Amino acid sequence: MNYAVIIDGTTLNGFDAGAVRTQFAKLIGATEDDVARLLNGKTRTIKSNLDQPTGMRYVEALRRIGVSCELKQELLSVDLNEAVSPRKEGDKSLSSTMREDRPAKAADEKYCSECGAIIKSKAEICPKCGVRQLPPPNQLVSSLTKVAPNGKSKLVAALFAIFLGTFGLHKFYLGKVGQGILYLLFCWTGIPTLLGFIEGILYLVTSEADFERRYGVA
């Protein structure tokens, strides 16, 4: 079931309209003129195809800055560029405007992959819109292929667990010989296969620091 974030084009009581436009523009990386067209008293869908928890995070972020909005079960997807204004030949899209007008980031900062806000480069969740950030491809590959001080790799451990977990090969690889023997003894039950698959996924999502702390010491 998908949900959409709907704004009614007004601000919440107790909020200054000018301040709301400024903060709304910063939140979505648009100009205040674009935001003024969104806050013109008309109901618009500004984000669609969301699950309920993600949609609620958008609603909470918008309400914090004074934008009147709600989350509704999605019936029809509306493109934000068309919602702001009908596009004419030669007109720039809103997303293009966002890219051109957003402020420059510092060396230790990055743009949120969802709302375009400037956040710290190490931030895992955007404080503006609440969306989890995906690591750059090179960083993800580096994380998977990095070798711990004792020579153990979480990628190798994960592959052993997922494909050969039935025989506890990942346990032997990580120096957990006793646990590896238990996996061998019970391999006929199918339980080690399931546990190995789960452990393999956990290895992949474990941070480098946690993996080294648990398995990277000789």
C-alpha positions in Angstrom: 0.0 0.0 0.0 1.5 3.3 -1.1 0.9 6.7 0.4 1.2 10.3 -0.7 2.1 13.5 1.1 -0.5 16.2 0.5 -0.2 19.9 1.3 -3.3 22.1 1.2 -1.3 25.2 0.2 -1.5 26.9 3.6 0.6 27.3 6.7 -0.2 26.1 10.2 -1.6 28.5 12.8 1.1 30.3 14.8 3.7 30.2 12.0 4.8 33.2 10.1 4.1 32.7 6.4 7.3 34.3 5.2 9.4 32.2 7.6 7.6 29.0 6.5 8.3 29.8 2.8 12.0 30.3 3.6 12.3 27.1 5.5 10.3 25.1 3.0 12.5 26.3 0.2 15.6 25.2 2.1 14.0 21.8 2.9 13.3 20.9 -0.7 16.1 22.8 -2.3 13.9 25.1 -4.3 13.5 28.9 -4.6 11.0 30.9 -2.6 9.1 31.7 -5.8 8.7 28.0 -6.4 7.5 27.5 -2.8 5.1 30.5 -3.1 3.4 28.6 -6.0 3.1 25.6 -3.8 1.7 27.5 -0.9 -1.1 29.3 -2.9 -4.1 27.7 -1.1 -4.4 24.8 -3.5 -4.1 21.1 -2.5 -1.1 19.4 -4.1 0.7 16.1 -3.9 4.4 16.7 -3.3 5.6 13.2 -2.7 4.1 9.9 -3.8 4.7 6.2 -3.8 5.8 6.1 -0.2 5.4 3.5 2.6 3.5 4.7 5.6 6.6 5.2 8.0 8.5 7.2 5.4 5.4 9.3 4.6 4.9 10.1 8.2 8.5 11.3 8.5 7.9 13.7 5.6 4.7 15.0 7.2 6.4 15.5 10.5 9.3 17.4 8.9 6.8 19.7 7.0 4.7 20.3 10.0 7.7 21.2 12.1 8.4 24.2 9.8 4.7 25.2 9.6 3.4 23.6 6.4 -0.1 22.3 6.6 -0.1 18.7 5.2 -1.4 15.2 5.7 -0.6 11.6 4.6 -3.2 9.9 2.4 -3.4 6.5 0.8 -2.2 7.1 -2.7 -4.7 7.0 -5.5 -2.9 9.0 -8.2 0.7 10.0 -8.6 1.3 13.7 -9.5 4.5 15.0 -10.8 5.9 17.8 -8.7 7.1 19.8 -11.7 3.6 19.8 -13.2 2.1 20.6 -9.8 4.2 23.8 -9.4 3.3 25.1 -12.9 2.5 23.7 -16.3 5.7 23.3 -18.2 6.1 25.3 -21.4 8.7 24.9 -24.1 12.0 26.4 -22.8 10.8 26.3 -19.1 13.2 24.7 -16.6 11.9 21.9 -14.4 11.7 22.4 -10.7 14.4 19.7 -10.2 16.7 21.6 -12.5 16.0 24.8 -10.5 16.8 23.0 -7.3 20.1 21.8 -8.6 21.1 25.3 -9.9 20.0 27.2 -6.8 21.1 24.9 -4.0 24.1 26.2 -2.0 27.5 24.8 -2.4 28.6 22.1 0.1 31.8 21.9 2.1 34.4 19.2 1.9 32.9 17.3 4.8 29.3 17.7 3.6 27.0 16.1 1.0 23.6 16.6 -0.5 20.7 14.4 0.9 19.8 11.9 -1.8 16.1 12.6 -1.2 15.5 16.3 -0.3 18.8 17.8 -1.5 19.6 19.4 1.9 23.2 19.8 2.9 24.2 17.3 5.6 27.4 15.9 7.1 29.1 13.4 4.8 29.1 10.8 7.5 25.4 11.2 8.3 23.4 8.0 7.8 20.0 9.7 8.1 19.1 13.2 6.8 18.0 15.3 9.8 15.8 17.4 7.4 13.6 14.7 5.8 14.5 11.6 7.8 15.5 9.4 4.8 18.4 7.0 5.2 21.3 7.8 3.0 22.9 5.1 0.7 26.7 5.1 0.8 28.5 6.0 -2.4 29.2 2.9 -4.6 33.0 3.2 -4.0 32.5 3.4 -0.3 30.2 0.4 -0.2 32.7 -1.7 -2.2 35.5 -0.5 0.1 33.5 -1.5 3.1 32.8 -5.0 1.8 36.3 -5.7 0.7 38.2 -4.2 3.6 40.3 -6.7 5.5 40.4 -6.7 9.3 43.8 -6.6 11.1 43.8 -10.3 11.5 43.2 -10.8 7.7 39.5 -11.6 7.9 37.1 -10.1 5.4 33.4 -9.6 6.1 32.6 -10.2 2.4 34.4 -13.6 2.5 32.7 -14.5 5.8 29.3 -13.5 4.4 29.8 -15.6 1.3 30.9 -18.6 3.3 27.9 -18.2 5.6 25.3 -17.8 2.8 26.6 -20.6 0.5 28.4 -22.9 2.9 26.8 -22.1 6.2 25.3 -25.6 6.4 28.8 -26.9 7.3 29.8 -23.9 9.4 32.6 -22.9 7.2 32.2 -19.2 8.1 32.6 -20.2 11.8 35.9 -21.9 11.1 37.0 -19.0 8.9 36.3 -16.5 11.8 38.1 -18.7 14.3 35.0 -20.0 16.0 36.0 -23.7 15.8 33.6 -24.9 18.5 30.6 -23.3 16.8 31.8 -24.7 13.5 31.8 -28.2 14.9 28.3 -27.7 16.2 27.2 -26.7 12.7 28.8 -29.8 11.2 27.1 -32.1 13.8 23.7 -30.6 13.0 24.1 -30.0 9.3 21.6 -32.7 8.5 18.8 -30.8 10.3 18.8 -27.8 8.0 19.0 -25.4 10.9 22.7 -24.5 10.2 21.7 -23.6 6.6 19.1 -21.1 7.8 21.3 -19.7 10.5 24.2 -19.4 8.1 22.1 -17.4 5.6 20.9 -15.0 8.3 24.4 -14.6 9.7 25.7 -13.9 6.2 23.2 -11.0 5.7 24.1 -9.7 9.2 27.8 -9.7 8.2 27.1 -7.6 5.1 25.1 -5.0 7.0 27.5 -4.8 10.0 29.7 -1.7 10.1 33.5 -2.1 9.6 34.1 -1.1 13.2 31.7 -3.6 14.6 33.1 -6.4 12.4 36.6 -5.7 13.4 35.7 -5.5 17.1 33.9 -8.9 17.0 36.0 -10.8 14.5 39.0 -8.8 13.5 41.3 -9.5 16.5 43.6 -12.4 16.1 
